[in-house]
């Protein structure tokens, strides 16, 4: 890997920015160079937003949004119908969507014919583990299944380091369970 670019689609308050940062920070811990940053429109909860992660073996000198990602992660499935989530995604790219639909149904809805499509019902997993509709951490688990940028253990250590003091052991463990479940439940087609 020289550099991999990831674009996250979500709505304000769903944790796309946080997921982007966790992935970047976990990669930083493995000696990689990273960038992780959000891009907002109207800054309010529920508004569509994007976040980006760059991970590289070399220093990163690009300082702009990601226009040709290798991976697109869609945290809010309503955005699949609302915007072109595959914009700039190459033929070998990966599209990962939080949905109960199959990869084939997402291919049909987006017109993304090549590359990989992954689907996982991250919202259901979050409700069952965390008891909140916060699908960002399960989406990280699914992302690691489709592209092993870091290991589950490396990501888990980062989550523990950030969350234990902030939200406590019970909620931290619920997030870790959500990550592992999505890793195991993601469907790739």
C-alpha positions in Angstrom: 0.0 0.0 0.0 1.3 3.4 -0.9 -1.7 5.5 0.0 -5.4 4.5 0.4 -8.2 7.1 0.5 -11.6 6.6 2.1 -14.6 8.8 1.8 -17.3 8.5 4.5 -20.9 9.5 3.9 -23.3 10.1 6.8 -25.4 12.7 8.5 -24.3 15.0 11.2 -24.4 13.2 14.5 -24.1 9.6 13.1 -20.4 9.4 13.9 -18.8 9.5 10.4 -16.1 12.0 11.6 -15.4 9.8 14.7 -15.1 6.6 12.6 -12.8 8.4 10.2 -10.6 9.5 13.1 -10.5 6.2 14.8 -9.4 4.4 11.6 -6.7 7.1 11.1 -5.5 6.9 14.7 -5.3 3.1 14.7 -3.3 3.3 11.5 -1.0 5.9 13.0 -0.3 3.4 15.8 1.1 1.0 13.1 3.6 3.6 11.8 1.5 4.9 8.9 1.0 8.5 8.0 -2.6 9.6 8.2 -5.1 12.3 7.6 -8.7 12.2 9.0 -11.0 15.1 8.7 -14.7 16.1 8.1 -16.4 18.2 5.5 -19.7 19.7 6.5 -22.4 21.6 4.7 -24.9 23.2 7.0 -23.5 22.4 10.4 -26.5 20.8 12.1 -27.4 17.4 13.2 -29.0 15.4 10.4 -27.4 17.3 7.6 -25.5 15.2 5.0 -21.8 15.4 5.6 -18.6 13.7 4.4 -15.5 12.7 6.3 -12.2 11.5 4.8 -9.3 9.2 5.8 -6.0 8.9 4.1 -3.5 6.3 5.2 0.0 6.1 3.6 3.4 4.6 4.0 4.9 7.9 3.0 4.2 11.5 4.3 1.0 12.9 2.8 1.3 16.3 1.0 -2.3 16.5 -0.3 -4.5 18.9 1.6 -7.9 18.6 -0.1 -11.0 16.4 0.1 -10.9 12.9 -1.4 -12.2 12.9 -4.9 -11.1 9.4 -6.1 -11.4 7.1 -3.1 -10.5 3.4 -3.1 -13.2 2.9 -0.5 -16.6 4.6 0.2 -18.4 4.0 3.4 -22.1 5.0 3.6 -23.3 5.2 7.2 -26.7 6.5 6.4 -28.4 4.3 3.8 -30.9 7.1 2.7 -27.9 8.8 1.1 -27.6 6.0 -1.5 -30.8 7.4 -3.1 -30.1 11.1 -2.4 -26.6 11.6 -3.8 -24.1 9.8 -6.0 -22.1 8.0 -3.3 -20.0 6.2 -6.0 -18.7 9.5 -7.5 -15.0 9.1 -8.2 -14.9 5.5 -7.0 -12.7 3.4 -9.3 -13.4 0.1 -11.0 -11.5 -1.7 -8.3 -13.1 0.2 -5.5 -15.1 -0.9 -2.5 -18.5 0.4 -1.6 -19.6 -0.4 1.9 -23.2 0.5 2.9 -25.1 0.3 6.3 -28.3 -1.5 5.1 -30.3 -4.7 5.5 -30.2 -5.0 1.7 -28.0 -7.4 -0.2 -24.9 -6.3 -2.1 -26.8 -7.1 -5.3 -29.6 -4.7 -4.4 -27.0 -1.9 -3.6 -25.3 -2.5 -6.9 -28.6 -2.1 -8.7 -29.5 1.0 -6.7 -26.1 2.7 -7.3 -25.2 1.4 -10.7 -21.7 0.4 -9.4 -20.9 -2.6 -11.6 -17.3 -3.4 -10.8 -15.3 -3.6 -7.6 -16.7 -4.9 -4.3 -19.9 -4.0 -2.6 -20.4 -4.8 1.0 -23.5 -4.5 3.1 -24.1 -4.8 6.8 -27.0 -3.8 9.0 -24.9 -1.7 11.3 -27.8 0.2 12.8 -29.4 -3.1 14.0 -26.1 -4.2 15.4 -25.7 -0.9 17.2 -29.2 -1.1 18.6 -28.6 -4.6 19.9 -25.1 -4.0 21.4 -25.1 -0.3 22.4 -28.8 0.2 22.6 -28.4 3.3 20.5 -28.8 3.9 16.7 -25.1 4.8 16.3 -23.8 2.7 13.4 -20.3 4.2 13.1 -18.4 1.7 15.1 -20.0 -1.4 13.5 -19.2 0.2 10.1 -15.5 0.3 11.1 -15.7 -3.5 11.9 -17.2 -4.1 8.5 -14.6 -1.9 6.8 -11.8 -4.0 8.3 -13.3 -7.1 6.8 -13.4 -5.7 3.3 -9.9 -4.1 3.6 -7.6 -5.1 6.5 -6.1 -1.6 6.9 -5.5 -2.4 10.6 -6.4 -5.4 12.7 -9.5 -5.7 14.9 -7.1 -5.8 17.9 -5.3 -2.6 16.8 -8.7 -0.8 16.3 -10.0 -2.2 19.6 -7.0 -0.8 21.5 -7.6 2.6 20.0 -11.3 2.5 20.9 -10.5 1.4 24.5 -7.9 4.2 24.8 -10.4 6.9 23.6 -13.6 5.6 25.2 -12.9 4.0 28.5 -12.6 7.2 30.5 -15.1 9.1 28.3 -18.1 6.6 28.3 -17.1 3.9 30.7 -16.4 0.2 30.4 -19.9 -1.0 29.7 -20.4 1.2 26.7 -16.9 0.8 25.5 -17.4 -3.0 25.5 -20.7 -2.6 23.7 -18.9 -0.7 20.9 -16.2 -3.3 20.7 -18.9 -6.0 20.4 -20.6 -4.0 17.6 -17.3 -3.8 15.7 -16.7 -7.5 16.0 -20.2 -8.5 15.0 -20.2 -6.3 11.9 -16.8 -7.7 11.0 -18.4 -11.2 11.1 -21.8 -10.2 9.6 -20.8 -8.1 6.6 -21.9 -9.5 3.2 -19.6 -9.0 0.3 -20.6 -9.3 -3.4 
